[in-house]
Amino acid sequence: MNFYNVKKREAVTVADANCKKVVYKRKTSKGVQERYAVRAQDDDGTNLTKFLNKAAYEKLGCPKA
């Protein structure tokens, strides 16, 4: 999966086995908002996050965090 590393200022590729799926939930005035994301860590230790839509999130084979 491709991520953008802000420390390196370039796109990096991380193996799907090293990624974890995450759902961020927050309460709003209209109900609960859910944001779907994939988290990983680069070889230099930088935490990487990429937000996805629900359909792309469900297609991924990554384990859930």
N, CA, C and O atoms as a MOPAC input file, in Angstrom:
PM7 MOZYME 1SCF
protein

 N      0.84200 1    -1.16000 1     0.00000 1
 C      0.00000 1     0.00000 1     0.00000 1
 C      0.89500 1     1.23300 1     0.00000 1
 O      1.95800 1     1.23400 1     0.62100 1
 N      0.47100 1     2.26400 1    -0.68500 1
 C      1.23100 1     3.50000 1    -0.78300 1
 C      0.78300 1     4.49200 1     0.28200 1
 O     -0.41100 1     4.68600 1     0.50700 1
 N      1.75300 1     5.11100 1     0.92700 1
 C      1.53400 1     6.15500 1     1.92700 1
 C      2.40800 1     7.34000 1     1.56100 1
 O      3.30400 1     7.22400 1     0.72400 1
 N      2.14700 1     8.48600 1     2.19200 1
 C      3.01000 1     9.64300 1     2.04000 1
 C      3.71300 1     9.87600 1     3.36700 1
 O      3.06300 1    10.08400 1     4.39100 1
 N      5.04200 1     9.84200 1     3.35000 1
 C      5.83700 1    10.06100 1     4.55100 1
 C      6.18800 1    11.54400 1     4.62200 1
 O      6.91200 1    12.04500 1     3.76200 1
 N      5.68700 1    12.24900 1     5.62800 1
 C      5.90800 1    13.69000 1     5.73000 1
 C      7.34400 1    14.02200 1     6.13900 1
 O      7.84100 1    15.09600 1     5.80000 1
 N      8.01700 1    13.12800 1     6.85800 1
 C      9.41800 1    13.37600 1     7.21900 1
 C     10.31400 1    13.32200 1     5.98700 1
 O     11.17300 1    14.18300 1     5.79400 1
 N     10.10600 1    12.30800 1     5.16300 1
 C     10.91500 1    12.13900 1     3.95400 1
 C     10.41800 1    13.01000 1     2.80000 1
 O     11.15200 1    13.25900 1     1.84400 1
 N      9.16600 1    13.47300 1     2.89400 1
 C      8.51100 1    14.24400 1     1.83200 1
 C      8.47300 1    13.47400 1     0.51700 1
 O      8.79800 1    14.00000 1    -0.54700 1
 N      8.06400 1    12.21000 1     0.62500 1
 C      7.93600 1    11.36800 1    -0.56100 1
 C      6.97000 1    10.22900 1    -0.28600 1
 O      6.64900 1     9.92200 1     0.86200 1
 N      6.52000 1     9.61800 1    -1.35300 1
 C      5.62400 1     8.47200 1    -1.24000 1
 C      6.45000 1     7.22900 1    -0.91900 1
 O      7.53500 1     7.03100 1    -1.46600 1
 N      5.92400 1     6.40300 1    -0.03200 1
 C      6.59100 1     5.15600 1     0.34100 1
 C      5.59700 1     4.01200 1     0.19200 1
 O      4.38500 1     4.21600 1     0.26700 1
 N      6.11700 1     2.81800 1    -0.01800 1
 C      5.29200 1     1.62700 1    -0.15400 1
 C      5.53900 1     0.72000 1     1.04600 1
 O      6.68100 1     0.43800 1     1.40600 1
 N      4.44100 1     0.26800 1     1.65800 1
 C      4.51100 1    -0.62500 1     2.81400 1
 C      3.74500 1    -1.89100 1     2.44900 1
 O      2.66800 1    -1.81900 1     1.85700 1
 N      4.29500 1    -3.04300 1     2.80000 1
 C      3.64200 1    -4.32100 1     2.50900 1
 C      2.30700 1    -4.40600 1     3.24800 1
 O      2.17900 1    -3.91400 1     4.36900 1
 N      1.31900 1    -5.03000 1     2.61500 1
 C     -0.00900 1    -5.16300 1     3.22700 1
 C      0.04300 1    -5.94000 1     4.53800 1
 O     -0.80400 1    -5.73500 1     5.40700 1
 N      1.00800 1    -6.81400 1     4.69100 1
 C      1.12300 1    -7.59200 1     5.92900 1
 C      1.49700 1    -6.70600 1     7.11100 1
 O      1.22300 1    -7.06400 1     8.25700 1
 N      2.11400 1    -5.56400 1     6.85600 1
 C      2.54900 1    -4.65500 1     7.91800 1
 C      1.53500 1    -3.54700 1     8.19400 1
 O      1.80400 1    -2.66400 1     9.00900 1
 N      0.38800 1    -3.57000 1     7.54100 1
 C     -0.64900 1    -2.54700 1     7.71600 1
 C     -1.75000 1    -3.07100 1     8.63600 1
 O     -1.96500 1    -4.27900 1     8.74200 1
 N     -2.43900 1    -2.15100 1     9.29500 1
 C     -3.56600 1    -2.50500 1    10.14400 1
 C     -4.73300 1    -1.57700 1     9.84100 1
 O     -4.55500 1    -0.37000 1     9.67300 1
 N     -5.93900 1    -2.15800 1     9.77200 1
 C     -7.14000 1    -1.37200 1     9.51000 1
 C     -7.67700 1    -0.80100 1    10.82100 1
 O     -7.68700 1    -1.47600 1    11.85100 1
 N     -8.12300 1     0.45400 1    10.76300 1
 C     -8.61600 1     1.14700 1    11.95100 1
 C     -9.88500 1     1.91300 1    11.57700 1
 O     -9.99800 1     2.44000 1    10.47100 1
 N    -10.84400 1     1.97000 1    12.51400 1
 C    -12.03400 1     2.80400 1    12.34800 1
 C    -12.03300 1     3.83300 1    13.45700 1
 O    -12.05500 1     3.49000 1    14.63900 1
 N    -12.00700 1     5.10200 1    13.06900 1
 C    -12.06900 1     6.20000 1    14.03800 1
 C    -13.52100 1     6.64200 1    14.15300 1
 O    -14.16600 1     6.94300 1    13.14800 1
 N    -14.03600 1     6.68100 1    15.38100 1
 C    -15.41900 1     7.08800 1    15.61100 1
 C    -15.43200 1     8.31800 1    16.50200 1
 O    -14.66700 1     8.40900 1    17.46200 1
 N    -16.31100 1     9.26800 1    16.17500 1
 C    -16.49300 1    10.42100 1    17.04300 1
 C    -17.94900 1    10.82900 1    17.01500 1
 O    -18.64300 1    10.65800 1    16.01300 1
 N    -18.39500 1    11.36800 1    18.12300 1
 C    -19.78800 1    11.76500 1    18.26000 1
 C    -19.94500 1    13.20000 1    17.76200 1
 O    -19.20200 1    14.09200 1    18.17100 1
 N    -20.91000 1    13.41200 1    16.88400 1
 C    -21.22500 1    14.73700 1    16.38500 1
 C    -22.67400 1    15.05800 1    16.73200 1
 O    -23.38000 1    14.22600 1    17.30200 1
 N    -23.10600 1    16.24800 1    16.39200 1
 C    -24.48700 1    16.63100 1    16.68200 1
 C    -25.48800 1    15.82600 1    15.85800 1
 O    -26.65300 1    15.72000 1    16.23900 1
 N    -25.05200 1    15.26200 1    14.74100 1
 C    -25.93100 1    14.48000 1    13.87000 1
 C    -25.82400 1    12.97500 1    14.10200 1
 O    -26.50800 1    12.19800 1    13.43600 1
 N    -24.98700 1    12.56500 1    15.02400 1
 C    -24.81600 1    11.14400 1    15.30000 1
 C    -23.35000 1    10.79700 1    15.41100 1
 O    -22.53200 1    11.63800 1    15.78300 1
 N    -23.01300 1     9.55400 1    15.09000 1
 C    -21.63800 1     9.07800 1    15.19100 1
 C    -21.01600 1     9.08700 1    13.80100 1
 O    -21.57700 1     8.53200 1    12.85600 1
 N    -19.85300 1     9.72000 1    13.68500 1
 C    -19.12600 1     9.74700 1    12.42400 1
 C    -18.05200 1     8.67600 1    12.45500 1
 O    -17.31800 1     8.55400 1    13.43600 1
 N    -17.95700 1     7.90000 1    11.38700 1
 C    -16.94000 1     6.86700 1    11.27700 1
 C    -16.01100 1     7.20300 1    10.12000 1
 O    -16.46000 1     7.51000 1     9.01500 1
 N    -14.70400 1     7.14000 1    10.38900 1
 C    -13.70000 1     7.35100 1     9.35200 1
 C    -12.85800 1     6.09600 1     9.27800 1
 O    -12.40900 1     5.57900 1    10.30100 1
 N    -12.64300 1     5.60400 1     8.06800 1
 C    -11.91700 1     4.36500 1     7.84400 1
 C    -10.49200 1     4.69000 1     7.41200 1
 O    -10.27600 1     5.53600 1     6.54500 1
 N     -9.51500 1     4.00700 1     8.02600 1
 C     -8.12000 1     4.30000 1     7.75400 1
 C     -7.27000 1     3.04400 1     7.82300 1
 O     -7.69300 1     2.00400 1     8.32800 1
 N     -6.06100 1     3.17200 1     7.29800 1
 C     -5.05700 1     2.12100 1     7.37600 1
 C     -3.83300 1     2.74500 1     8.03600 1
 O     -3.40800 1     3.83500 1     7.65200 1
 N     -3.26300 1     2.06000 1     9.02800 1
 C     -2.09000 1     2.55900 1     9.75300 1
 C     -0.92100 1     1.63100 1     9.48500 1
 O     -1.08400 1     0.42200 1     9.32200 1
 N      0.26300 1     2.22800 1     9.44400 1
 C      1.49500 1     1.45400 1     9.26200 1
 C      2.64700 1     2.25300 1     9.85200 1
 O      2.47200 1     3.38700 1    10.29700 1
 N      3.82000 1     1.64600 1     9.84700 1
 C      5.01500 1     2.32500 1    10.32000 1
 C      6.10700 1     2.13200 1     9.27900 1
 O      6.34800 1     1.01700 1     8.81400 1
 N      6.77300 1     3.24100 1     8.91300 1
 C      7.83600 1     3.20000 1     7.91400 1
 C      9.12000 1     2.64000 1     8.52900 1
 O      9.20800 1     2.47400 1     9.74600 1
 N     10.10100 1     2.35400 1     7.69500 1
 C     11.35800 1     1.78100 1     8.18900 1
 C     12.14000 1     2.73600 1     9.08700 1
 O     12.97300 1     2.28900 1     9.87600 1
 N     11.88900 1     4.04700 1     8.98300 1
 C     12.57100 1     5.00300 1     9.86200 1
 C     11.78400 1     5.29200 1    11.13300 1
 O     12.19000 1     6.14500 1    11.92200 1
 N     10.66300 1     4.60000 1    11.34800 1
 C      9.87800 1     4.74600 1    12.56300 1
 C      8.73200 1     5.72100 1    12.47000 1
 O      8.01300 1     5.91100 1    13.45100 1
 N      8.53400 1     6.35100 1    11.31800 1
 C      7.45000 1     7.31100 1    11.14000 1
 C      6.11300 1     6.59100 1    11.06700 1
 O      5.96200 1     5.62600 1    10.31600 1
 N      5.13800 1     7.06000 1    11.85000 1
 C      3.79500 1     6.50400 1    11.78500 1
 C      3.08900 1     7.05000 1    10.55400 1
 O      3.13100 1     8.25000 1    10.28300 1
 N      2.44000 1     6.15800 1     9.81200 1
 C      1.77300 1     6.51900 1     8.56900 1
 C      0.29100 1     6.20400 1     8.68500 1
 O     -0.08700 1     5.16600 1     9.22900 1
 N     -0.55300 1     7.10100 1     8.17100 1
 C     -2.00100 1     6.89600 1     8.17900 1
 C     -2.54900 1     7.28400 1     6.81400 1
 O     -2.15600 1     8.30100 1     6.24200 1
 N     -3.46200 1     6.46500 1     6.29500 1
 C     -4.11800 1     6.76500 1     5.03000 1
 C     -5.61100 1     6.53300 1     5.21100 1
 O     -6.03600 1     5.44900 1     5.61000 1
 N     -6.40500 1     7.55900 1     4.91400 1
 C     -7.85200 1     7.45900 1     5.04500 1
 C     -8.45600 1     6.93800 1     3.74900 1
 O     -8.03900 1     7.32200 1     2.65600 1
 N     -9.45500 1     6.04900 1     3.88800 1
 C    -10.09700 1     5.39600 1     2.75500 1
 C    -11.60400 1     5.51400 1     2.86900 1
 O    -12.13700 1     5.85700 1     3.92400 1
 N    -12.28800 1     5.22400 1     1.76300 1
 C    -13.74300 1     5.12000 1     1.85800 1
 C    -14.09800 1     3.71700 1     2.34000 1
 O    -13.23600 1     2.84000 1     2.39100 1
 N    -15.33900 1     3.50800 1     2.68700 1
 C    -15.76300 1     2.25000 1     3.31100 1
 C    -15.57300 1     1.05400 1     2.37900 1
 O    -15.17500 1    -0.02100 1     2.82600 1
 N    -15.85600 1     1.23300 1     1.09100 1
 C    -15.73100 1     0.12700 1     0.13500 1
 C    -14.28000 1    -0.32700 1    -0.00100 1
 O    -14.00900 1    -1.52800 1    -0.02000 1
 N    -13.35600 1     0.60800 1    -0.09600 1
 C    -11.93600 1     0.25600 1    -0.21000 1
 C    -11.42600 1    -0.36100 1     1.08800 1
 O    -10.59500 1    -1.26800 1     1.06300 1
 N    -11.92400 1     0.12800 1     2.21700 1
 C    -11.53900 1    -0.40400 1     3.53200 1
 C    -11.92200 1    -1.86600 1     3.65400 1
 O    -11.13100 1    -2.67700 1     4.13600 1
 N    -13.13100 1    -2.21200 1     3.22000 1
 C    -13.61400 1    -3.58900 1     3.35700 1
 C    -12.91600 1    -4.54500 1     2.40800 1
 O    -12.84500 1    -5.73800 1     2.70000 1
 N    -12.39500 1    -4.06900 1     1.28000 1
 C    -11.70200 1    -4.92600 1     0.31300 1
 C    -10.30800 1    -5.32600 1     0.78000 1
 O     -9.78600 1    -6.35600 1     0.35300 1
 N     -9.70300 1    -4.53000 1     1.64700 1
 C     -8.32400 1    -4.79000 1     2.07300 1
 C     -8.21100 1    -6.08200 1     2.87800 1
 O     -9.12000 1    -6.46300 1     3.61600 1
 N     -7.07800 1    -6.73500 1     2.71300 1
 C     -6.82300 1    -7.98100 1     3.44000 1
 C     -6.02900 1    -7.77500 1     4.71400 1
 O     -5.60200 1    -8.75100 1     5.33200 1
 N     -5.82000 1    -6.54500 1     5.12100 1
 C     -5.04000 1    -6.24800 1     6.33100 1
 C     -5.81900 1    -6.66800 1     7.56700 1
 O     -7.05000 1    -6.66900 1     7.55600 1
 N     -5.10500 1    -7.02700 1     8.63700 1
 C     -5.80900 1    -7.33000 1     9.89800 1
 C     -6.31200 1    -6.05700 1    10.56300 1
 O     -5.76300 1    -4.97500 1    10.35700 1
 N     -7.36200 1    -6.19900 1    11.36300 1
 C     -7.90400 1    -5.05700 1    12.09200 1
 C     -7.06100 1    -4.82200 1    13.35000 1
 O     -6.57400 1    -5.76700 1    13.97200 1
 N     -6.90100 1    -3.55400 1    13.70800 1
 C     -6.11500 1    -3.21300 1    14.89200 1
 C     -6.97400 1    -3.28700 1    16.13600 1
 O     -6.48900 1    -3.03300 1    17.23800 1

